[in-house]
Each structure stands twice: as structure tokens, then as C-alpha cells.
Amino acid sequence: MMSRLREIRKSRGLTLAEVAALCSPPTTAVTIGRLETGTRQLTVPWIEKLAVALQVEPRELIAQEGDTAIAVAAQLTADGAQPLSEQLQIHAPTPLAGTIGLMVRDSQGDYRAGDQLWLEQLPPDRFAEAVNTDVLIPRQVGRFIFGRLVATEGNRLHLLPARPGARQTVIADAPWIARVHSLIRRL
């Protein structure tokens, strides 16, 4: 099994020690280094622990046959485009389980015409996790509303639509919501 642990860690600008400290329970930099090089086996419990620490889906830590990778030429920092100290690759994003999509036909707020949004569907007991993020909420008769979830109050959701000048909307008893987790945009 080929691990993408090193490239994910490097792409986030983290050291071995920082990843080790993010693990729960914390581990050592030596252990993370061994997991990266393959001198220690990357087991399912390790994959799950590292995925939480690096905030990725567990499957993103494993290189898959047929993965397409793009060579990274440089990194953009506060000082501008900088050379890399070692070779890195970018892999195509993989959707989370249960991801649904939203196509942007007309520009609105932060989104441009042609954007694709990937959304994570949440049940009512997880609505509070989506406060201060953009969400899609189903309405009656196959309709939807999209905007920034600003508050939850019992079974009521307070939403600011993305259109300028639109008023806050309150939705009661939504069966589910879907929060934006990825933006796919062609330039």
C-alpha cells in the first residue's frame, strides 16, 4: 500500500512533530517518519488517526491505482512564489461519502457562474456544525434555498441569502441541510 502521508503533510506545511502532536493521543515525530517511509506499517487505525489530524478523508492518505497527479512547480507564500525544497504532487480531489453537488449558473456572492460546489449533507442533530458556512436547505415542493447559515434556534435555521440586498430567511423543520466543503472552479 502506497502512502500519501508525506505529500499531504508537506502540502500543509507541517513538520513531523506537528503532525505527531495533532494525533489523538499524541505520538512521536519518529513514528510519523516511520509511517511515511514505510518502515512502520500504516494500519487502518493509523490511517483513521492521521486523517483526523490532517483533516482529510482516510482514503486520501492511500495512493490509488490510476490516480492522476500534477507536479507542483512552486508554492505561493506571503513572500510570493517560492521554489520547493523537495518534489511535491497535487492529486485530484475526491468527494466525501454522501457528497451532493450544486451548479452555479449565475454569479452570486463568492461564487461565479460555472462553479461547482460539493456539499456534505447533515442531519438535524448536526446543523449547528454548519453555522457560519454556506448551506443548501430543501424547501417544500422540490425547492431549495442557499445562503450563509448564521444561527440555529431549536428547529429554526437563520439564513442570509447570497444575493445582495436579500433579507434574512428563517426556515423551520428542515429535514437536512448540506454545507459547502469544496469549490471546483475553472479560471
C-alpha positions in Angstrom: 0.0 0.0 0.0 1.5 3.3 -1.1 1.0 6.2 1.4 0.5 9.8 0.5 1.1 10.9 4.1 4.3 12.7 3.4 3.0 14.8 0.5 -0.2 15.7 2.4 1.9 16.7 5.4 4.2 18.8 3.3 1.4 20.4 1.3 0.0 21.7 4.7 3.4 23.0 5.7 3.6 20.7 8.8 6.6 19.1 10.4 6.7 15.5 11.6 6.5 16.8 15.2 3.4 19.0 14.4 1.6 16.0 12.9 2.6 13.9 15.8 1.2 16.5 18.2 -2.1 16.7 16.2 -2.7 13.0 16.7 -5.0 11.8 19.4 -3.4 10.6 21.6 -0.2 12.4 20.5 2.6 10.3 19.2 6.2 11.0 18.2 7.8 12.6 15.2 9.9 9.4 14.8 6.7 7.3 14.5 5.2 9.6 11.9 8.5 9.5 9.9 8.4 5.7 10.0 4.8 5.6 8.8 5.8 8.0 5.9 8.8 5.9 4.8 7.0 2.5 5.2 9.4 1.2 8.0 6.3 1.1 10.1 3.0 -0.4 8.7 0.3 2.1 8.0 -2.7 0.2 9.5 -6.4 1.2 9.4 -6.3 2.6 13.0 -3.3 4.8 12.0 -5.0 5.9 8.7 -8.1 7.0 10.7 -6.0 8.8 13.3 -3.9 10.6 10.7 -6.9 11.5 8.6 -8.4 13.3 11.6 -5.1 15.0 12.5 -4.6 16.2 8.9 -8.3 16.9 8.3 -8.6 14.7 5.2 -10.7 11.7 4.2 -8.9 8.4 5.2 -8.8 7.3 1.5 -6.8 10.4 0.6 -3.9 9.0 2.6 -3.6 6.0 0.3 -2.4 6.3 -3.3 -4.9 4.6 -5.6 -4.1 2.9 -8.9 -4.9 5.2 -11.7 -4.5 8.4 -9.5 -3.7 11.4 -11.6 -1.1 13.6 -10.1 0.1 17.0 -11.0 3.7 18.0 -10.3 4.0 21.1 -8.1 6.3 23.7 -9.6 6.4 26.2 -6.6 4.5 27.3 -3.6 2.8 30.7 -3.0 3.7 32.3 0.3 3.4 35.8 1.8 6.7 36.5 0.0 5.4 35.5 -3.4 6.0 32.3 -5.4 8.8 30.3 -3.8 10.7 27.2 -5.0 10.1 23.9 -3.3 12.8 22.2 -1.2 11.6 18.8 -2.5 9.2 17.4 -5.1 5.5 17.5 -4.4 2.4 16.5 -6.3 -1.2 17.5 -6.2 -3.9 14.9 -6.6 -7.4 15.4 -7.9 -10.0 15.9 -5.1 -12.1 13.0 -4.1 -15.7 13.6 -2.8 -16.6 12.7 0.8 -19.1 9.9 1.1 -22.6 11.3 0.6 -21.5 14.4 -1.2 -24.1 16.2 -3.3 -23.4 18.9 -5.9 -24.7 22.3 -6.7 -24.0 24.0 -10.0 -23.7 27.8 -10.1 -25.5 29.1 -13.2 -25.4 32.8 -12.3 -22.7 34.5 -10.1 -23.8 35.1 -6.6 -21.8 36.3 -3.6 -18.4 34.5 -3.6 -19.5 32.1 -6.4 -19.1 32.6 -10.1 -21.1 31.3 -13.0 -19.7 27.8 -13.9 -18.5 27.0 -10.3 -19.3 23.5 -9.0 -19.9 23.2 -5.2 -19.6 20.0 -3.3 -21.8 19.8 -0.2 -21.8 17.5 2.8 -25.4 16.5 3.8 -26.1 16.9 7.5 -29.0 15.6 9.6 -30.8 17.9 12.1 -28.6 16.9 15.1 -25.6 18.3 13.2 -27.0 21.6 12.0 -25.0 23.6 14.5 -21.8 22.4 12.9 -22.6 24.4 9.8 -23.1 27.8 11.4 -21.1 30.5 9.5 -20.8 28.3 6.4 -22.8 28.3 3.1 -25.6 25.7 3.1 -28.3 24.4 0.8 -31.6 23.8 2.5 -34.6 21.9 0.9 -38.0 23.6 0.9 -41.4 22.4 0.0 -42.3 21.0 -3.4 -38.8 20.4 -4.6 -37.5 23.9 -4.0 -34.3 24.9 -2.2 -32.7 28.0 -0.6 -29.0 28.7 -0.5 -27.1 31.1 1.7 -25.0 31.6 4.9 -26.3 29.8 8.0 -25.9 32.4 10.7 -27.7 30.8 13.6 -29.7 27.8 14.7 -32.5 28.2 17.2 -34.2 25.0 18.1 -35.7 23.7 14.9 -35.3 27.1 13.2 -32.4 28.0 10.9 -31.5 31.6 10.2 -30.1 32.1 6.7 -28.6 35.1 4.9 -29.1 34.6 1.1 -26.1 35.2 -1.1 -27.9 37.8 -3.2 -27.1 41.4 -2.3 -30.0 43.2 -0.6 -31.8 39.9 0.2 -33.3 39.7 3.7 -32.6 37.0 6.3 -34.8 34.0 6.0 -35.9 31.7 8.8 -36.5 28.0 7.9 -38.3 25.7 10.3 -38.1 21.9 10.5 -35.6 21.3 7.6 -35.2 17.5 7.1 -31.5 18.0 6.3 -29.0 20.7 5.2 -25.9 20.5 3.0 -22.8 22.6 3.8 -20.3 23.6 1.1 -17.0 21.8 1.6 -15.3 22.2 -1.8 -15.4 24.7 -4.6 -14.4 23.5 -8.1 -13.6 26.5 -10.4 -12.1 26.8 -13.8 -10.3 30.0 -14.4 
